[in-house]
Amino acid sequence: MLAHTTFVRQARNLVALYLYNKRTFPVIFLCFSLFLVMVKKSNTPTLTPAIVSDNIPSPETFNDGFPLPKIITFDLDYTLWPFWVDTHVTPPLKAKDNNTKSIDRWGESFTFYPDVPSILLSAKSTSPPITLATASRTSAPDIATSLLKQLHLPSTSETNTSSKASGKRAYDIFDYMQIYPGDKKTHFQRIQKASGVAYDEMLFFDDERRNRNVETLGVVFWEVPSGVTRAELDRGVREWRKRKGREQRET
């Protein structure tokens, strides 16, 4: 909020100076551009690459013998990663550190929340594998897609991941991708049409409560205000079982 107020004040000053003295405007504009860079850096989160190690367990609900949703769908911004791609990230992007993170034009680092890689890999190690989807309303779908292609999932983890999932780009582990502005009910309608899976068999993780409206379709929504973790994943799956009457162990 402070940065925004300062930005507005400086923008007004810039216009006033331009009207007062057009000769010095190029110099003033350069200074203002540098100011914008400083504001961006001060408001961009510091991230640590998300790496799956041999001691990170898969979610408990993936191995407890109870039913699982056929499709698990994730929002992107502040759900799989801790930033907004349309405001924090400035292309072009470049993969770094064995594709565990991506660097933008200003040298800022972007990657997943720590638990996300192991969750995605674990989902593909269940029997049968869980279908994965994304449903994002970002206004920068190209940047989001580029990040998913640059961020790779580690080739080794504690989970018994199949060779099909090991070492893949995050982009390739998703079966369905809906990344564009709009009501997320539209995203799910397209996922349902493409997959043929009933809405009752879908679980959705998102950080924004307004997207709970997908529940009118029959999808179970689970809010993750601080992003996806293994604990939140398990809570969401258990809520899906409870609400869909699927709390009996499978034989």
C-alpha positions in Angstrom: 0.0 0.0 0.0 2.9 2.3 0.9 4.6 1.6 -2.4 1.4 2.3 -4.3 0.9 5.6 -2.6 4.5 6.6 -3.3 4.0 5.5 -7.0 1.0 7.8 -7.4 2.7 10.7 -5.8 5.8 10.3 -8.0 3.7 9.9 -11.1 1.9 13.2 -10.4 5.2 14.9 -9.9 6.5 13.6 -13.2 3.5 15.0 -15.1 3.9 18.4 -13.4 7.6 18.5 -14.2 6.9 17.6 -17.8 4.4 20.5 -18.2 6.8 22.9 -16.5 10.0 22.0 -18.4 9.9 19.7 -21.3 13.7 19.9 -21.9 14.6 18.0 -18.8 11.8 15.5 -19.2 14.0 12.7 -20.6 16.3 12.8 -17.6 13.4 12.9 -15.2 11.7 10.0 -17.0 14.9 7.9 -16.6 15.0 8.6 -12.9 11.4 7.6 -12.6 12.0 4.3 -14.5 14.8 3.5 -12.0 12.3 4.3 -9.2 9.8 1.7 -10.6 12.5 -0.9 -10.7 13.3 -0.3 -7.0 9.5 -0.5 -6.1 9.2 -3.8 -8.0 12.2 -5.4 -6.2 10.9 -4.3 -2.8 7.6 -6.0 -3.4 8.8 -9.2 -5.0 9.0 -12.2 -2.6 12.3 -13.9 -2.0 12.0 -17.6 -3.0 14.0 -20.7 -2.3 14.1 -23.4 -5.0 11.6 -26.2 -4.2 13.6 -29.5 -4.3 12.2 -32.9 -3.5 14.6 -34.9 -1.2 14.6 -38.5 -0.3 13.1 -37.7 3.2 10.0 -35.9 2.0 6.9 -38.2 2.3 4.0 -38.2 -0.1 0.6 -37.0 1.3 -0.9 -39.5 3.7 -4.2 -39.7 1.9 -2.4 -41.0 -1.3 -1.4 -44.2 0.6 -4.1 -44.9 3.2 -6.3 -47.1 1.1 -9.3 -44.8 0.9 -10.9 -43.4 -2.3 -9.2 -40.5 -4.1 -10.7 -37.9 -6.5 -10.2 -38.8 -10.1 -9.1 -35.3 -10.9 -7.3 -32.9 -8.6 -7.1 -29.3 -10.0 -4.9 -26.5 -8.8 -4.9 -22.8 -9.2 -1.5 -21.3 -9.9 -0.9 -17.9 -8.2 -0.5 -18.2 -4.5 -1.6 -21.8 -4.7 1.3 -23.7 -6.4 3.7 -20.7 -6.3 3.9 -17.6 -4.0 3.4 -14.8 -6.5 1.2 -13.3 -9.2 2.7 -14.0 -12.6 1.0 -10.9 -14.1 2.4 -8.5 -11.6 5.6 -10.0 -10.1 7.2 -11.6 -13.1 8.8 -9.6 -15.9 9.9 -11.6 -19.0 12.0 -12.9 -20.6 12.5 -15.8 -18.3 15.5 -18.1 -17.9 15.7 -21.4 -16.1 18.5 -21.7 -13.5 19.9 -24.3 -11.1 18.8 -27.4 -13.0 15.4 -26.0 -13.7 14.5 -25.7 -10.0 13.8 -22.0 -10.5 13.3 -19.3 -13.1 14.9 -15.9 -13.3 13.1 -12.9 -14.9 14.5 -9.8 -16.6 15.4 -8.1 -13.3 17.1 -11.2 -11.8 14.2 -12.1 -9.5 13.9 -15.8 -8.7 10.6 -17.7 -9.0 9.7 -21.3 -8.1 7.1 -23.5 -6.5 6.1 -23.7 -2.8 8.4 -26.3 -1.2 5.9 -29.2 -1.0 4.5 -28.8 -4.5 7.0 -30.9 -6.5 6.6 -34.0 -4.3 2.8 -33.6 -4.3 2.6 -33.5 -8.1 5.0 -36.5 -8.5 3.1 -38.5 -5.8 -0.2 -38.0 -7.5 1.2 -39.8 -10.5 2.5 -42.7 -8.4 -1.0 -43.7 -7.1 -2.8 -46.6 -8.6 -4.5 -45.6 -10.8 -2.6 -42.3 -11.2 -4.5 -39.1 -10.3 -5.4 -36.9 -13.2 -4.0 -33.4 -12.6 -5.3 -30.1 -14.0 -4.7 -26.4 -13.6 -7.4 -23.7 -13.5 -6.0 -20.2 -13.4 -7.6 -16.9 -14.2 -4.3 -15.0 -14.6 -4.1 -12.2 -17.2 -0.6 -13.4 -18.2 -1.2 -17.0 -19.4 1.9 -16.9 -21.6 4.2 -16.2 -18.6 2.5 -18.8 -16.5 2.9 -21.4 -19.3 6.6 -20.5 -19.7 7.2 -21.0 -16.0 5.5 -24.4 -16.0 7.8 -25.4 -18.9 11.0 -24.1 -17.3 10.3 -25.5 -13.8 11.2 -29.2 -13.8 10.2 -31.8 -11.2 13.2 -33.6 -9.7 13.9 -37.1 -11.0 14.3 -38.6 -7.5 12.1 -38.5 -4.4 11.0 -40.6 -1.5 7.8 -41.5 -3.4 7.9 -44.4 -5.9 7.3 -42.2 -8.9 7.0 -43.8 -12.3 9.6 -43.3 -15.0 6.9 -41.4 -16.9 6.7 -38.6 -14.3 10.4 -38.5 -13.2 12.4 -35.6 -14.4 9.5 -34.0 -16.4 8.7 -30.4 -16.9 5.9 -29.4 -14.5 4.0 -28.5 -17.7 4.0 -32.1 -18.8 2.7 -33.6 -15.6 -0.7 -31.8 -16.0 -3.3 -33.6 -18.1 -5.5 -30.6 -18.5 -4.6 -26.9 -18.5 -7.1 -24.0 -18.3 -5.1 -20.7 -18.0 -7.0 -17.6 -19.0 -9.1 -14.8 -17.4 -12.7 -15.5 -16.5 -15.1 -17.4 -14.2 -13.5 -20.7 -13.1 -16.8 -22.4 -13.7 -15.9 -22.1 -17.3 -12.5 -23.7 -16.7 -14.1 -26.7 -15.0 -16.8 -27.1 -17.6 -14.0 -27.4 -20.2 -12.1 -29.8 -18.0 -15.2 -32.0 -17.6 -16.0 -31.9 -21.3 -12.4 -32.9 -22.3 -12.0 -35.6 -19.6 -15.5 -37.0 -19.3 -15.0 -37.2 -15.5 -18.0 -36.2 -13.4 -17.7 -33.1 -11.3 -18.3 -35.2 -8.1 -15.0 -36.8 -8.8 -13.1 -33.5 -8.8 -11.3 -31.6 -6.0 -10.1 -28.1 -6.5 -7.4 -26.2 -4.5 -7.3 -22.4 -4.7 -6.3 -19.5 -2.4 -9.3 -17.2 -3.3 -12.6 -17.8 -1.7 -14.6 -16.3 -4.5 -13.7 -19.3 -6.7 -15.8 -21.5 -4.4 -18.6 -20.9 -6.9 -17.4 -24.0 -8.8 -19.1 -26.0 -6.1 -22.4 -25.2 -7.8 -21.2 -27.7 -10.5 -20.5 -30.4 -7.9 -16.7 -29.8 -7.5 -15.4 -29.8 -4.0 -13.4 -26.6 -3.3 -10.6 -26.4 -0.7 -9.2 -23.0 0.2 -5.4 -22.7 0.8 -4.7 -19.2 2.0 -1.0 -19.9 2.3 -0.5 -22.2 -0.7 -0.6 -25.9 -1.2 1.2 -28.1 1.4 1.0 -31.8 2.1 -1.1 -31.1 5.2 -3.5 -28.9 3.1 -3.7 -31.6 0.4 -4.6 -34.2 2.9 -7.3 -32.0 4.5 -8.8 -31.3 1.1 -8.9 -34.9 0.2 -10.5 -35.9 3.5 -13.1 -33.1 3.0 -13.9 -34.5 -0.5 -14.3 -38.0 1.0 -16.6 -36.7 3.7 -18.8 -34.7 1.4 -19.1 -37.3 -1.3 -19.7 -40.2 1.2 -16.4 -41.9 0.2 -15.1 -42.7 3.7 -15.0 -46.5 3.3 -11.7 -48.1 2.7 -11.4 -49.6 -0.8 -10.8 -53.4 -1.1 
